[in-house]
């Protein structure tokens, strides 16, 4: 079994801000940092679930913003792939799918711009992290413990989550059945009870959650409760950055429409309903 790097963060009762997927969206990242300040949450209680770099136009600037902020970061599949100069994002898309084909452009753009110092930083990121809040244990991962790129949704079979908990217990016996598990990767926030554990996807800040709105999402853990919040940012500037970078394969339109350019990865129940047939 490969070494599993679990980082311990803190043990206290202060509020915690959890967010996923900055996705090379500098404007959203700056807005998230400002929102943390508005909430009065210091950097050491802000946690990113990974994929700092992805679809949008400013990979270098977004990495620099995150590092300057000093928040905790869990390695996402994009960090793991970029750290070793891999040829693709390792996102878990089906080969030949629309998402797989669209990933070529933005991944190549990021891979060409990121320097060795940034790759060193990515290589040092943990696989997961743990903290205690209100005497409740919490573990943070990117996608899953079985696979960093596993897509888990609000409608995924319970067995899928149980597999993740079993794998966590095998990789880190000290953290069997935590009260909270926070994840990202999939891009749509949800909270679901799995036995004694509550699985929370905090959503992502770099792309809307496929709901037709431009706002993105993040989560707060406060007084033992999780709440989801919308993040407003300069969408036009993020869109223009993608246009300037030549990243016009569809995700640029997703920023402004609120809908992803492909639903390949989504379960049928989370896809947009088909348009109503026009009346004759």
C-alpha positions as CSV (number, residue, x, y, z in Angstrom):
1,X,0.0,0.0,0.0
2,X,1.3,3.5,-0.9
3,X,2.2,5.8,1.9
4,X,-0.8,7.9,2.9
5,X,0.0,11.4,4.0
6,X,-2.5,12.7,6.6
7,X,-1.9,16.2,7.9
8,X,-3.1,17.2,11.3
9,X,-4.5,20.8,11.3
10,X,-5.9,21.9,14.6
11,X,-8.2,21.0,17.6
12,X,-10.5,23.7,18.7
13,X,-14.0,25.1,18.5
14,X,-13.5,28.0,16.1
15,X,-15.4,28.2,12.8
16,X,-13.9,26.4,9.8
17,X,-14.3,27.4,6.1
18,X,-14.0,24.6,3.6
19,X,-14.0,25.2,-0.2
20,X,-13.0,23.2,-3.3
21,X,-11.8,23.7,-6.8
22,X,-10.4,27.2,-7.4
23,X,-9.9,25.9,-10.9
24,X,-7.4,28.6,-12.0
25,X,-10.2,31.1,-11.4
26,X,-8.2,34.0,-9.8
27,X,-11.2,36.2,-9.3
28,X,-13.2,33.6,-7.4
29,X,-10.1,32.8,-5.3
30,X,-9.7,36.4,-4.4
31,X,-13.4,36.7,-3.5
32,X,-13.1,33.6,-1.4
33,X,-10.2,35.0,0.5
34,X,-12.1,38.3,1.1
35,X,-15.2,36.3,2.2
36,X,-13.1,34.4,4.8
37,X,-11.9,37.8,6.1
38,X,-15.5,39.0,6.3
39,X,-16.4,36.0,8.3
40,X,-13.4,36.6,10.6
41,X,-11.9,33.2,9.8
42,X,-8.1,33.1,9.7
43,X,-6.1,31.4,7.1
44,X,-5.2,28.4,9.4
45,X,-9.0,27.6,9.6
46,X,-9.6,27.8,5.8
47,X,-9.2,24.5,3.9
48,X,-9.2,23.9,0.2
49,X,-10.1,20.3,-1.0
50,X,-7.8,20.6,-4.0
51,X,-7.8,21.3,-7.7
52,X,-6.3,24.7,-7.3
53,X,-5.6,24.5,-11.0
54,X,-8.1,23.5,-13.7
55,X,-10.5,25.0,-16.3
56,X,-10.0,28.7,-16.0
57,X,-7.4,31.1,-17.4
58,X,-5.0,32.0,-14.5
59,X,-3.3,28.9,-13.1
60,X,-0.1,30.7,-12.0
61,X,-1.8,33.6,-10.4
62,X,-4.3,31.4,-8.6
63,X,-1.5,29.2,-7.2
64,X,0.3,32.3,-6.0
65,X,-2.9,33.7,-4.4
66,X,-3.6,30.4,-2.5
67,X,0.0,30.2,-1.3
68,X,0.1,33.8,-0.2
69,X,-3.2,33.3,1.7
70,X,-1.7,30.4,3.6
71,X,-4.8,28.2,3.8
72,X,-4.5,24.5,4.1
73,X,-4.7,22.6,0.8
74,X,-5.4,18.9,0.1
75,X,-3.9,17.5,-3.1
76,X,-6.4,17.1,-5.9
77,X,-5.9,15.0,-8.9
78,X,-4.7,18.1,-10.8
79,X,-2.0,18.8,-8.3
80,X,-0.8,15.2,-8.4
81,X,-0.7,15.2,-12.2
82,X,0.9,18.6,-12.6
83,X,3.5,17.8,-9.9
84,X,5.0,15.0,-12.1
85,X,4.3,16.7,-15.5
86,X,1.8,14.1,-16.5
87,X,0.1,14.3,-19.9
88,X,-3.5,14.6,-18.6
89,X,-5.4,15.9,-15.6
90,X,-6.3,12.5,-14.2
91,X,-9.8,13.8,-13.6
92,X,-11.5,10.4,-13.9
93,X,-13.4,11.2,-17.0
94,X,-14.3,8.4,-19.3
95,X,-11.9,8.1,-22.2
96,X,-13.2,9.9,-25.3
97,X,-16.0,11.6,-23.4
98,X,-16.7,15.3,-24.0
99,X,-15.2,16.1,-20.6
100,X,-12.1,14.1,-21.4
101,X,-11.7,15.9,-24.8
102,X,-12.3,19.3,-23.3
103,X,-9.7,18.8,-20.6
104,X,-6.9,18.6,-23.1
105,X,-6.9,22.4,-23.7
106,X,-7.0,23.7,-20.2
107,X,-4.6,21.1,-18.8
108,X,-2.0,21.8,-21.6
109,X,-2.4,25.6,-20.9
110,X,-1.7,25.1,-17.2
111,X,1.1,22.6,-17.6
112,X,3.0,24.9,-19.9
113,X,2.9,27.8,-17.5
114,X,3.5,26.3,-14.1
115,X,7.1,26.4,-12.9
116,X,9.1,23.9,-10.9
117,X,8.7,25.8,-7.6
118,X,4.9,25.4,-7.9
119,X,5.3,21.7,-8.8
120,X,7.5,21.2,-5.7
121,X,4.7,22.8,-3.6
122,X,2.1,20.5,-5.2
123,X,4.3,17.4,-4.5
124,X,4.4,18.3,-0.8
125,X,0.6,18.6,-0.4
126,X,-1.1,15.9,1.8
127,X,-3.5,13.3,0.6
128,X,-5.9,14.2,3.4
129,X,-6.1,16.2,6.6
130,X,-7.7,15.9,10.0
131,X,-9.0,18.3,12.6
132,X,-11.3,18.4,15.6
133,X,-14.2,20.8,16.0
134,X,-16.5,20.9,19.0
135,X,-14.9,17.5,20.1
136,X,-16.0,16.1,16.7
137,X,-13.4,14.5,14.4
138,X,-13.2,15.7,10.7
139,X,-11.3,14.3,7.8
140,X,-10.8,16.2,4.5
141,X,-10.1,14.4,1.2
142,X,-10.3,15.4,-2.5
143,X,-12.5,12.9,-4.3
144,X,-12.3,9.7,-2.2
145,X,-9.9,7.5,-0.3
146,X,-10.2,4.6,-2.8
147,X,-9.4,7.0,-5.7
148,X,-8.5,10.7,-5.6
149,X,-10.7,11.2,-8.8
150,X,-13.8,9.3,-7.6
151,X,-17.0,11.1,-8.3
152,X,-19.5,10.9,-5.4
153,X,-22.8,12.6,-5.6
154,X,-25.8,13.2,-3.4
155,X,-27.5,10.3,-5.2
156,X,-24.6,7.8,-5.2
157,X,-25.3,4.4,-3.7
158,X,-24.7,4.2,0.0
159,X,-22.3,1.4,-0.7
160,X,-20.0,3.8,-2.5
161,X,-19.6,5.9,0.6
162,X,-19.2,2.8,2.9
163,X,-16.3,1.7,0.6
164,X,-14.7,5.1,1.2
165,X,-15.0,4.8,5.0
166,X,-13.6,1.3,4.9
167,X,-10.6,2.4,2.8
168,X,-10.0,5.4,5.2
169,X,-10.0,2.9,8.1
170,X,-7.5,0.7,6.3
171,X,-5.2,3.6,5.4
172,X,-5.4,5.5,8.7
173,X,-6.8,3.2,11.5
174,X,-6.7,6.2,13.9
175,X,-9.4,7.9,11.9
176,X,-12.0,5.2,11.6
177,X,-15.6,6.6,11.3
178,X,-15.0,10.3,11.8
179,X,-17.9,12.5,12.6
180,X,-17.3,14.5,9.5
181,X,-15.8,13.9,6.1
182,X,-15.3,16.9,3.7
183,X,-14.6,16.3,0.1
184,X,-14.6,18.1,-3.3
185,X,-13.9,17.0,-6.9
186,X,-17.4,16.5,-8.0
187,X,-18.4,20.2,-8.0
188,X,-21.9,20.0,-6.5
189,X,-22.3,20.6,-2.8
190,X,-24.3,18.2,-0.6
191,X,-24.5,16.7,2.8
192,X,-25.4,13.1,3.5
193,X,-25.5,10.9,6.6
194,X,-23.6,7.6,6.2
195,X,-23.8,5.6,9.4
196,X,-22.1,7.6,12.2
197,X,-20.4,9.9,9.7
198,X,-21.7,12.9,7.8
199,X,-20.2,13.2,4.3
200,X,-20.1,16.8,3.0
201,X,-19.1,17.9,-0.4
202,X,-18.2,21.6,0.0
203,X,-18.7,22.3,-3.7
204,X,-16.1,24.3,-5.7
205,X,-15.5,28.0,-6.1
206,X,-14.1,28.0,-9.6
207,X,-17.2,26.9,-11.5
208,X,-21.0,27.1,-10.8
209,X,-22.7,23.9,-9.5
210,X,-24.6,23.4,-12.8
211,X,-27.7,25.2,-11.5
212,X,-28.0,28.1,-14.0
213,X,-26.5,30.7,-11.6
214,X,-23.1,32.3,-11.8
215,X,-22.5,32.1,-8.0
216,X,-20.3,29.3,-6.8
217,X,-20.4,27.5,-3.4
218,X,-18.4,26.9,-0.2
219,X,-19.2,25.5,3.2
220,X,-18.8,26.7,6.8
221,X,-18.5,24.4,9.9
222,X,-19.7,26.4,12.8
223,X,-21.0,25.4,16.3
224,X,-21.1,21.8,15.1
225,X,-23.2,22.5,12.1
226,X,-22.5,22.8,8.3
227,X,-24.0,25.5,6.1
228,X,-23.6,26.1,2.4
229,X,-23.0,29.6,1.1
230,X,-22.9,31.3,-2.3
231,X,-19.8,33.1,-3.5
232,X,-20.2,36.1,-5.8
233,X,-17.1,37.3,-7.8
234,X,-16.1,39.1,-10.9
235,X,-17.4,36.6,-13.5
236,X,-16.8,38.9,-16.4
237,X,-13.1,39.2,-15.6
238,X,-12.7,35.5,-15.2
239,X,-14.5,35.0,-18.5
240,X,-12.2,37.5,-20.3
241,X,-9.2,35.8,-18.8
242,X,-10.2,32.5,-20.4
243,X,-10.9,34.3,-23.7
244,X,-7.5,35.9,-23.7
245,X,-5.9,32.5,-22.9
246,X,-7.7,30.9,-25.8
247,X,-9.7,28.6,-23.4
248,X,-12.9,28.7,-25.4
249,X,-13.8,25.0,-25.5
250,X,-17.0,25.6,-23.4
251,X,-16.1,26.1,-19.8
252,X,-15.8,29.9,-20.4
253,X,-19.5,29.8,-21.2
254,X,-20.2,27.8,-18.1
255,X,-19.0,30.7,-16.0
256,X,-21.7,33.0,-17.4
257,X,-24.5,30.5,-18.0
258,X,-24.2,28.6,-14.8
259,X,-24.2,25.3,-16.6
260,X,-21.4,22.9,-17.4
261,X,-20.5,22.4,-21.1
262,X,-21.1,18.6,-20.7
263,X,-23.1,16.4,-18.4
264,X,-21.1,13.2,-19.1
265,X,-20.0,12.7,-15.5
266,X,-23.4,13.5,-13.9
267,X,-26.0,10.9,-12.8
268,X,-29.2,11.3,-14.8
269,X,-31.1,12.7,-11.9
270,X,-28.7,15.6,-11.6
271,X,-28.8,16.6,-15.3
272,X,-30.8,19.4,-16.7
273,X,-34.4,18.5,-17.7
274,X,-34.9,18.3,-21.4
275,X,-36.6,21.4,-22.9
276,X,-40.4,21.2,-23.1
277,X,-41.7,20.4,-26.6
278,X,-43.1,23.4,-28.2
279,X,-46.9,23.4,-28.5
280,X,-48.2,23.1,-32.1
